[in-house]
Amino acid sequence: MIPAGWWRAARVVAVKETRSAFRDRQTRMYTLLMPLVMYPVMFWVALQAMTLVDGLREARTVSVAVVASDDGAADRADPLRDALRDDALDQVVQLARYESLLERGGRDDAGDDAAAAAREAALLAELEPRTRYTPDAAGADAVLRVPAQGELVLEYDASRSASRLARDRVEDALERLIELRRAEALGMPVAELVPLDFERRDLAEDADRGAFVLSTMLPLMLVAMATMGAFFPAVDITAGERERKTFETTLLLPVPRTAVFTGQLISVAIAALAATAMNLVGIMLAAGHLLSMLTDEIEITLPLTSAALMLPVMVTFALFLAATLTAFASFTETFKQGQALLGSVQMVFILPALASTLPGIQLTLGVAVIPVVGPSVALREILRAGGDPSALPLVPLLVCLGTSALLAALAVALAVRAMRGERAGVPTWVAKLTGQGASKS
């Protein structure tokens, strides 16, 4: 049984190292500021970019050439070109009427026919078809070749955005034209050509949609932020202390070395959990507001039950993460070496967490015992349950927690052993990974 004095010493060291770590500017930036600010800014920029791209795409004018590909095809190409041009003009008329209706506040007043017509005429004078159909293929964004018989050939350049846009607009116009020709041949309205019509009705609640969105993106972000939060503290308490010549002073404390090292590991885990908490706050501040600007059918919330279930998963994972990163950092002599080494090691945690984004992976007993993959998938399942514990796979979740706790204890033991070791220089394998000269083989 571990004596109470040992735990007291570890707790004091953990508090001291945590305070010291958060005095460092880089630690504060990567642990507190980046998780809190990065996602609101990232989501806002992405939203503005999507809006801008959609607007530019809709307003962009492209040219399409409709040409007869062989002799005798002119009689087929000319009517088709006229029909496509009329379709483009009809789209402009509809847009003008829609904008005119918006200007009148959504009122379609029958008594103001003259004013509405004048308003639409003014808009038509300003607008032009977004698709220009020409008989000349030179310089056109897409070319529709019409043979005398057989199928049409639409030529475009997939490496150019304007050409892809022209292809999409021609395909849409041809679909409308085919429906109109079919309706004229049958002598019936276009709407009656569809024998079966249906309405899509989503039975999911707004909160369920929000839980699905969170479960898709949040586990990977939590793992990434926890890794970044533990990065600098892990380097600082090992290579940083050696570089500052304070490592020996730490070892002179009148307490067991294992208590000192365990307290340092706990401080690194606290930094990882702080980054995770700030990440959650940043996501909840950004995602709910910005998604509401796109749609009102998603409600972003984090139930207290989900947060409580996520806590033990993140605590055990953070301790495993902190011990692993610190164990590797203990083999380095300088802060620069530690950064170079952990830059590669942290990918070992972030890349497996991508499993939480794969739709086919479920939290089974086999997945639950896989390091990093199990906790990330468990976080996804907890978020997807939306605060309903009965919807969770209880046995795999308990196995995941037990495995994570066991791995954390094993990682702590190995990290303490690595930190206690006396070494005269950098091992060869560390030198190869960091590009530094080795002084110990």
C-alpha positions in Angstrom: 0.0 0.0 0.0 1.3 3.4 -0.9 1.9 5.7 2.1 -0.2 8.9 2.6 3.1 10.9 2.5 3.9 9.7 -1.0 0.5 10.8 -2.3 0.9 14.2 -0.5 4.3 14.7 -2.1 3.0 13.8 -5.5 0.1 16.2 -5.1 2.4 19.1 -4.0 4.7 18.4 -7.0 1.7 18.3 -9.4 0.4 21.6 -8.1 3.8 23.2 -8.4 4.5 21.9 -11.9 1.0 22.9 -13.1 1.5 26.5 -11.9 5.0 26.5 -13.5 3.7 25.1 -16.8 0.9 27.7 -17.2 3.4 30.5 -16.6 5.0 29.5 -19.9 3.6 31.5 -22.9 3.6 28.6 -25.3 1.8 26.4 -22.9 -0.9 29.0 -22.3 -1.3 29.5 -26.0 -1.6 25.8 -27.0 -3.5 24.7 -23.9 -6.0 27.6 -23.3 -6.0 30.2 -26.1 -5.8 28.0 -29.2 -8.6 25.5 -28.3 -10.9 28.4 -27.2 -10.3 30.7 -30.1 -9.3 28.5 -33.0 -12.6 26.8 -33.6 -14.8 29.9 -33.5 -12.5 31.6 -35.9 -12.1 28.5 -38.1 -15.9 27.9 -38.3 -16.6 31.6 -39.1 -14.0 31.7 -41.9 -15.3 28.4 -43.3 -18.9 29.8 -43.3 -17.9 33.0 -44.9 -15.8 31.1 -47.5 -18.8 28.8 -48.3 -21.1 31.8 -48.7 -18.7 33.6 -50.9 -18.0 30.6 -53.1 -21.7 29.8 -53.5 -22.4 33.4 -54.4 -19.6 33.6 -57.0 -20.7 30.3 -58.5 -24.3 31.4 -58.9 -23.3 34.8 -60.4 -20.6 33.6 -62.7 -21.3 33.8 -66.4 -20.1 30.9 -68.6 -20.2 30.3 -72.3 -21.4 27.2 -74.1 -21.0 26.4 -77.8 -23.8 24.4 -79.5 -22.3 23.2 -82.8 -23.3 20.7 -85.4 -20.7 17.9 -85.2 -21.3 16.6 -88.8 -23.1 17.4 -92.0 -26.9 17.5 -91.8 -26.9 18.2 -88.1 -27.7 21.9 -88.4 -31.4 21.2 -88.6 -31.1 19.6 -85.2 -28.6 21.9 -83.6 -30.3 25.3 -84.4 -33.6 24.5 -82.6 -31.7 23.0 -79.7 -29.6 26.2 -79.4 -32.7 28.4 -79.5 -34.4 26.3 -76.9 -31.4 26.4 -74.6 -31.1 30.2 -75.0 -34.8 30.6 -74.3 -34.4 28.5 -71.1 -31.5 30.7 -70.0 -33.6 33.8 -70.6 -36.5 32.2 -68.7 -34.3 31.7 -65.7 -33.4 35.4 -65.8 -37.1 36.4 -65.9 -37.9 34.2 -62.9 -35.0 35.7 -61.0 -36.2 39.2 -61.9 -39.7 38.4 -60.7 -38.4 36.9 -57.5 -36.2 39.9 -56.7 -39.2 42.2 -57.5 -41.3 40.3 -55.1 -38.7 40.7 -52.4 -38.5 44.4 -53.0 -42.3 44.5 -52.3 -41.8 42.8 -49.0 -43.2 39.5 -50.3 -46.6 41.0 -51.3 -47.9 40.0 -54.7 -50.3 42.9 -55.1 -52.6 42.4 -58.1 -53.5 46.1 -58.2 -49.9 47.2 -58.9 -49.4 45.2 -62.1 -48.0 48.3 -64.0 -45.6 49.0 -61.2 -44.5 45.4 -60.9 -44.0 45.1 -64.6 -41.9 48.3 -64.6 -39.9 47.0 -61.7 -39.3 43.6 -63.5 -38.3 45.4 -66.7 -35.7 47.5 -64.8 -34.3 44.3 -63.2 -34.2 42.5 -66.6 -32.2 45.4 -68.1 -29.6 44.9 -65.4 -29.5 41.0 -65.4 -28.2 38.8 -68.2 -28.3 35.0 -68.7 -25.6 33.3 -66.6 -25.1 30.9 -69.5 -24.4 32.3 -73.0 -25.0 29.9 -75.9 -22.9 30.6 -79.0 -22.3 28.7 -82.3 -18.5 29.1 -82.0 -16.6 26.5 -80.1 -13.4 28.7 -79.8 -13.0 30.0 -76.3 -16.2 28.4 -75.0 -16.2 26.9 -71.5 -18.0 23.8 -72.7 -19.0 22.5 -76.2 -22.3 20.6 -76.9 -21.8 18.7 -80.1 -25.0 17.8 -81.9 -24.8 15.0 -84.5 -27.4 14.4 -87.2 -28.5 11.3 -85.4 -27.7 9.7 -82.1 -26.7 11.0 -78.7 -25.3 14.5 -77.9 -21.7 14.9 -76.7 -20.9 17.4 -74.0 -17.2 18.3 -74.0 -15.7 20.1 -71.0 -12.4 20.5 -69.1 -12.6 19.0 -65.6 -9.5 20.9 -64.5 -11.2 24.3 -65.0 -14.0 25.4 -62.6 -15.7 27.5 -65.2 -15.9 24.4 -67.5 -17.3 22.2 -64.8 -19.9 24.9 -64.0 -20.9 25.1 -67.7 -21.3 21.4 -67.8 -23.6 21.4 -64.8 -25.8 24.2 -66.2 -26.1 22.5 -69.6 -27.1 19.2 -68.0 -29.8 21.0 -65.9 -31.0 22.9 -69.0 -31.2 19.7 -71.0 -33.2 18.0 -68.3 -35.7 20.8 -68.3 -35.9 20.8 -72.1 -36.5 17.0 -72.2 -39.3 17.3 -69.7 -40.9 20.1 -71.8 -40.5 18.2 -75.1 -42.0 15.1 -73.5 -45.0 17.1 -72.1 -45.6 18.7 -75.5 -45.6 15.3 -77.2 -48.1 13.9 -74.8 -50.2 17.0 -74.5 -50.1 17.2 -70.8 -48.5 19.5 -68.1 -45.0 18.8 -67.0 -46.1 18.2 -63.4 -48.3 15.3 -64.5 -45.3 13.5 -66.1 -44.2 12.3 -62.6 -46.4 9.3 -61.8 -45.2 9.2 -58.2 -44.3 12.1 -56.0 -43.0 11.9 -52.4 -42.0 14.1 -49.6 -38.9 13.5 -47.5 -39.7 13.7 -43.8 -36.8 13.5 -41.3 -38.0 12.0 -38.0 -34.8 13.0 -36.1 -35.2 15.7 -33.5 -33.1 18.9 -33.8 -31.0 17.7 -30.7 -30.4 14.3 -32.3 -29.0 16.0 -35.5 -26.8 18.2 -33.3 -25.6 15.1 -31.4 -24.7 13.4 -34.7 -22.7 16.4 -35.8 -20.8 16.6 -32.5 -20.1 12.8 -32.5 -18.7 13.1 -36.0 -16.1 15.8 -35.4 -15.6 16.2 -31.7 -13.7 13.0 -30.7 -10.9 13.6 -33.1 -10.7 17.3 -32.1 -10.6 16.3 -28.4 -7.8 13.9 -28.9 -5.8 16.4 -31.1 -6.3 19.2 -28.5 -5.3 17.0 -25.6 -2.2 16.0 -27.5 -1.3 19.6 -28.2 -2.1 20.6 -24.6 0.3 17.9 -23.2 3.0 18.6 -25.8 4.9 21.5 -24.2 4.5 20.5 -20.5 5.9 17.1 -21.3 9.0 18.6 -23.0 9.4 21.2 -20.3 9.5 18.9 -17.3 12.1 16.6 -19.0 14.3 18.2 -21.7 13.5 21.7 -20.5 14.7 21.0 -17.0 17.9 19.4 -18.2 18.6 22.4 -20.5 18.0 24.8 -17.6 20.1 22.6 -15.3 17.3 22.3 -12.8 16.7 18.6 -13.2 19.2 17.7 -10.5 17.7 20.2 -8.1 14.3 18.6 -8.6 15.9 15.2 -7.7 17.2 16.6 -4.4 13.7 17.1 -3.0 13.4 15.1 0.3 10.6 12.9 -1.1 10.6 9.7 -3.1 11.6 10.2 -6.7 8.7 8.2 -7.9 6.4 10.7 -6.1 8.1 13.6 -7.8 7.9 12.0 -11.3 4.3 11.0 -10.7 3.4 14.5 -9.7 5.0 15.8 -12.8 3.0 13.4 -15.0 -0.2 14.5 -13.3 0.6 18.1 -14.1 1.0 17.1 -17.8 -2.3 15.3 -17.7 -3.9 18.3 -16.2 -2.7 20.5 -19.1 -4.1 17.9 -21.5 -7.5 18.0 -19.8 -7.4 21.8 -19.7 -6.9 21.9 -23.4 -9.8 19.4 -23.8 -12.1 21.6 -21.7 -11.2 24.7 -23.6 -11.8 22.8 -26.8 -15.3 21.9 -25.7 -16.1 25.4 -24.7 -14.8 26.7 -28.0 -16.8 24.2 -30.0 -20.0 24.9 -28.0 -19.6 28.7 -28.5 -18.9 28.4 -32.2 -20.8 25.5 -33.6 -24.2 26.3 -32.2 -24.2 29.9 -33.4 -22.6 29.4 -36.8 -24.7 26.3 -37.7 -27.8 28.3 -36.8 -26.8 30.7 -39.5 -27.0 27.9 -42.1 -30.0 26.0 -40.8 -32.4 26.1 -37.9 -32.8 22.3 -37.9 -29.7 21.5 -35.8 -29.5 22.1 -32.1 -26.0 21.9 -30.6 -26.0 21.0 -26.9 -23.9 18.9 -24.6 -26.1 17.2 -22.0 -24.6 16.9 -18.5 -25.0 13.1 -18.7 -22.8 13.0 -21.8 -20.2 15.2 -20.2 -20.2 13.0 -17.0 -19.7 9.9 -19.1 -17.0 11.5 -21.2 -15.0 12.6 -18.1 -13.6 9.2 -17.0 -12.7 8.3 -20.7 -10.8 11.6 -21.1 -9.1 11.4 -17.7 -7.6 7.9 -18.3 -6.7 8.8 -21.9 -5.0 12.1 -20.7 -3.0 10.2 -18.1 -1.9 7.6 -20.7 -1.1 10.4 -23.2 0.9 12.4 -20.7 2.9 9.4 -19.5 3.7 8.3 -23.1 4.8 11.8 -24.3 6.8 12.4 -21.1 8.5 9.0 -21.4 9.7 9.8 -25.0 10.7 13.3 -24.1 12.8 12.0 -21.2 15.3 10.6 -23.7 16.1 14.1 -25.0 18.6 16.6 -23.6 17.3 20.0 -25.1 14.0 21.6 -25.6 14.5 21.7 -29.3 15.2 17.9 -29.3 12.1 17.3 -27.3 10.0 19.3 -29.7 11.4 17.5 -32.7 10.8 14.0 -31.2 7.3 14.6 -29.9 6.3 16.2 -33.2 6.5 12.7 -34.6 5.2 10.9 -31.6 2.0 12.9 -31.3 0.9 11.6 -34.7 0.7 8.1 -33.1 -2.2 9.5 -31.1 -3.9 11.8 -33.6 -3.9 9.4 -36.6 -5.7 6.4 -34.9 -8.3 8.8 -33.6 -9.5 9.2 -37.2 -11.3 5.9 -36.6 -14.0 7.9 -34.8 -14.9 9.5 -38.2 -15.4 6.2 -40.0 -19.1 5.2 -40.1 -18.5 1.4 -40.2 -16.6 1.2 -36.9 -18.7 0.4 -33.8 -17.6 0.2 -30.1 -17.2 -3.6 -29.9 -15.1 -5.6 -27.4 -12.3 -5.8 -30.0 -12.3 -2.1 -30.7 -12.6 -1.2 -27.0 -9.2 -2.7 -26.2 -7.3 -0.9 -28.9 -5.3 2.1 -27.6 -6.5 5.5 -28.7 -9.0 4.0 -31.1 -11.2 2.6 -28.3 -11.4 5.9 -26.4 -12.1 8.0 -29.5 -14.9 5.6 -30.7 -16.2 5.5 -27.1 -16.4 9.3 -27.1 -18.3 9.2 -30.4 -20.8 6.7 -29.0 -21.4 8.8 -25.8 -22.0 11.9 -27.9 -24.3 10.1 -30.3 -26.4 8.7 -27.4 -27.3 12.3 -26.6 -27.5 11.9 -22.8 -29.4 8.6 -22.9 -27.2 5.9 -21.2 -29.5 3.1 -22.2 -28.4 3.7 -25.9 -24.8 3.0 -25.0 -23.0 -0.4 -25.4 -22.4 -0.7 -21.7 -20.0 -3.7 -21.6 -17.7 -2.5 -24.4 -17.6 1.0 -22.7 -16.6 -0.6 -19.4 -14.0 -2.7 -21.1 -12.7 0.5 -22.8 -12.4 2.3 -19.5 -10.7 -0.6 -17.8 -8.2 -1.0 -20.7 -7.5 2.7 -20.7 -6.9 2.7 -16.9 -4.6 -0.3 -17.2 -2.6 1.3 -20.1 -2.4 4.6 -18.2 -1.0 2.8 -15.1 1.5 0.9 -17.3 2.5 4.1 -19.1 3.0 5.9 -15.8 5.3 3.1 -14.6 7.3 3.1 -17.8 7.5 6.9 -17.8 8.7 7.0 -14.2 11.4 4.4 -15.0 12.5 6.3 -18.0 12.7 9.6 -16.1 14.7 8.0 -13.3 17.4 6.6 -15.6 20.8 8.2 -15.7 21.9 8.9 -19.2 25.1 10.5 -20.5 23.6 11.6 -23.8 21.0 11.2 -26.5 20.3 7.6 -27.6 21.0 6.8 -31.3 17.4 6.2 -32.2 16.4 9.6 -30.8 19.2 11.3 -32.7 18.0 9.7 -35.9 14.4 10.9 -35.4 15.3 14.4 -34.3 18.3 15.0 -36.6 20.6 15.7 -33.7 24.0 14.1 -33.0 24.0 11.1 -30.8 26.2 10.9 -27.8 25.0 7.6 -26.5 24.4 4.4 -28.5 
